[in-house]
Amino acid sequence: MDFVSEGYMRSVLNKEFPLWSWEIKKYELLGDKEVIVHGRLTINDNNTVRFFDAVASHRIAVSKTTGEYVDISNNIKAANSDCFKVATNRLCNVADDVYRKLIRDLSLTEEQVDIIDGLLETLNNTTTETEIRSRIASGAVNTDTFDKYVNMIKDVIKKKIEEH
């Protein structure tokens, strides 16, 4: 999905955290350009009260023909909805896929570990092996960086062969 509705967020809150509330802390106009909303989402999470404050803004619509405000209440509602959705996402992780906040598991697969083990065995260099294993343990060598490190080890092996 590229968009998530406020209604969807409310339905997830109702299901997962039935004791929740949304409070507008402050509305503010940024000149005649934008309306800013500061809101607080509060949930009861297994008898632990948690909250998150969010801020969002929305451009104030002006008629191209008359230059008059179109409907400022719609701009305030839009800022409120955006603020609510941000708070819901940040506090409860609802719609992390839409907000591109999913954390992928970057751990090496067994097959990837076997490939690196085989290359390190071929290399037969304790210093390089210790360095690579340290980087695997720290997460620096992971599924995203695997090819880079494999190519690096292969280059070291190639140079070692050329030297002999």
Summary of the structure (lengths in Angstrom):
residues: 164
radius of gyration: 26.1
end to end distance: 55.9
largest distance: 81.6
contacts: 418
relative contact order: 0.11
helix: 47%
strand: 23%
